[in-house]
Amino acid sequence: MRIPGLIIGLLDYPGGRKRHAAVVPLTGGPAMLLLYLLFQVLRSGRYEGLLTGALLLALTGFVDDLHGVPVWTRLMVEALVVTLLNVWGT
């Protein structure tokens, strides 16, 4: 996923709280989500809550990478995902 990240310009630049020395593509999260979805969806079973939670977390991470999301907003999304998993899982 490194090459698509470079091609579309989805890059993270060093500086501020970033500790890397060179430009890094921001495609690790989408790659992990894609692999997760492939392995979970290919199996039979009910994973609506888990998939919805994973998508919400991935979307929040994506928006955070592009624009920066305040820590409290990320925390609230994570709390929402935990709540969804508890409600959907019962």
Secondary structure, DSSP 8 states (H G I E B T S, - for coil): -HHHHHHHT-EE--BTTB--SS-EES-HHHHHHHHHHHHHHHS-S--HHHHHHHHHHHHHHHHHHHH---HHHHHHHHHHHHHHHHHHT-
